[in-house]
Amino acid sequence: MIYLQLLLSYLKIGFFGFGGGYAMLSLIQNEIVVQRGWLTSEQLTDIIAISQVTPGPIAINSATYVGYAVTGTVWGAALATLAACIPSLTLMLAATKFYLRLRANRYVSGAMEGMKPMMIGMIMAAALLLLTPETFIDWKSWAILAAAFLASFKKVNPILIIVLSAVAGLLLYL
């Protein structure tokens, strides 16, 4: 039964997760932590951190981790990963076929314009969901956040930001 629940959860996340991986984080948090209770907010935050430093999209990486954590098997990881990918593949195939013909349509154009701010809002919501006492335990966490935020605006290479944050964590928390 857990495999069916996992499949349905990640199909739902995949089909309604507009805006990419970061926008999907609020959906993942709601489904995995709030609705299903499979993980705690702290565990989800750890998954997101691990997903950030491993290659690949954050939604796919987190699906793999959640699938394994929930079932304890590689099959659960593979099922969650596949379920997270199927909606994107399906929607992109359909969108590619019809969008080029319909992009000049005022209804399609209007819908796309309305979805842009929604995606930004969902990304911001995901960021706010991660601002938990478990994530920001002291001033050091806030200092790393501020430094990474400022470095992003200065167009510092994201890989360098990740590496420097890890080094800062080692120096500050050991």
N, C-alpha and C positions, 0 to 999 in steps of 0.2 A: 504494500500500500504506500510506503514511503517513496518508492520510485515513481509511482503515478503522481503523487502530490508534488514531488520535485519537478517532474516533467511539466505539469500544469502550471506550477509557479513560474518557472523560467520561460515557458511559452507566453504567459501573460506579461511578464517583465519585458520580453523581447518584442512583443507586438505593440505594447503601449509605451515603450521607452524611447520616445522621440528626443533627439538632440544629442545622441551619443552616450558614451559610458558614464560621464559625470552626471548628466541629466538623469540617467537611470539609477543613480545611487539612492535617490529618495524612494524610488519604487522598490529597489532591492531591500532597503532598510525596512520599509513598511511590510513587505511580504515575508521576509526572512526573520526579522526580529519581532515586529509588532503582531502580525497576523498569525504566523506559524509558530513563533517562539523557539525556532530551531537554534538560534544563536543569541548572545547578548549584544548590546551596543558596543561594548568593549571588544568582543571577538570580531564583530563586523569592522570596526576601526582597524584592528590588526590585519584583517584580510585585505582591506583597502590599501594599507601601507605596503603589504607584501605585493599586491597587484601593481602598485606604482613602480616598484623597483624590478619587476620581472618584465621581459619583453611581451608585447601584445596588448590588446585592448583591455581596459580595466574591467569591463562588464564580463568579458569572456574569462579572464583570469579569476575573477571573484566567483563566477559560476562554477568553475572547476574546483576551486577550494571549498565552496559551500557544499557542492555535491559530494565531495570526499568526506568532509566533516560530518555531514548529516547521515550518510550511509555507512561510512567507514570502508568503502570499497572504491576501486578504480572505476567500476561500472557506474556508480553514482556520479563520480566526477565526469565521466564521459557523457552520461545522459544529460546532466545539467548544462554542460558545455554545448552539446548538440542542440538542446532545447533553446538555449540563448541565441544560437546562430540561425536556426531555421526561420524565425520570423524576419530577420534582416534579409536573408537570401530571398525569401518569398516576396517581401515588399519591394526590394530593389529590382527584382525581375519585372514585377508589375509596374512599378514606377517608371522604369526605363522605357518600357513599351509605350506607356501612355503620356508621360510627362512632355516629351518632345512635341507631341501633337497638341497637347492641351495647355502648354505654358502661357500662351497668349490669351487664354480664356480668362475673363475677369474674375470669375468665381474661384478658379484654381489659384490665380495670382493673389487674390485677396486672402484666401486661406493660408497661402505660404507666408504672406506678410504678417498675418496674425500669429503664426507659429514661431516666428523669430523671437519675439519677446518672451513667449512661453518657455522656449528652450533656455534662455538666459535665466529666467526665474527658477526653473528646475535645477539648473546648475548651482545657483545661489542657495536654494533650499538644501541641496546636498551638502554644500559647504557648512551651512548652519547646523545641519544634523550631526556633523562631525565635531562640533564645538561642545564637547561633553567634559565633565570633570575627570573622566578616565583618560581622555586624550590630553587635556591641558591641566596637568597636575601641579604645576608651579610656574614661576616666572621664566624658567629656562625654555619651557615649551612655547610660551608666548614670544620669547626672543627669537627662537628658530622660525616660528611662523612669520613674524614681522620681517626678518631678514630675507626669507624665501619670497615673501610677497613683494618686497621692494626690489629684490634682484630680478624678479619676473618682469616688473615694469621697466627695468633698465636693460631688458632684453639679454640678460645673461643666459647662456646655454642651459636648458633644463637639466641636462645630464650633470653639468657642473653643480647646479643647485642641489640635486639629489645627493651627489657625492659629498659636497660640503656639509649638507644637513646630517648625513650619517657620521661624518667626522666630528661635527659639533656634538651630536648625541653621544658619541664615544667619550669625548673629552668632558662633557658636562655631567654625564650620568654614570661614569665609572668611578 
